[in-house]
Amino acid sequence: MSEKKKINTVNQSQIIEPDSVRVGIKENAIQFEFAQTKLNDDSHDNEKVLVVANIRLDPKYLQNFMIAIVEAGIEYEKNFNVDIGFTPFWKSENT
């Protein structure tokens, strides 16, 4: 019999809406930094990039992280009938 896991959120989570991501790789860590790009008030040609969230993973967890992202994309497409690029992962099952 499997045990149910209780999930506790340690810090308050905040919703972010990033428009860019940067990835850093070290031997013992892979870090994703999510950012929002904003125009500076003093010049329309200058952009300011604000990192709003980051995730640092031990490389051994990268595969699980990637699988969760793909599964979320597939569920989104199926639930909202929208193609956001994950169709090749699940449409071939039905053909």
Secondary structure as UniProt FT lines:
FT   STRAND          20..26
FT   TURN            27..28
FT   STRAND          29..39
FT   STRAND          47..57
FT   HELIX           59..61
FT   HELIX           62..80
FT   HELIX           87..90
FT   HELIX           91..94
//
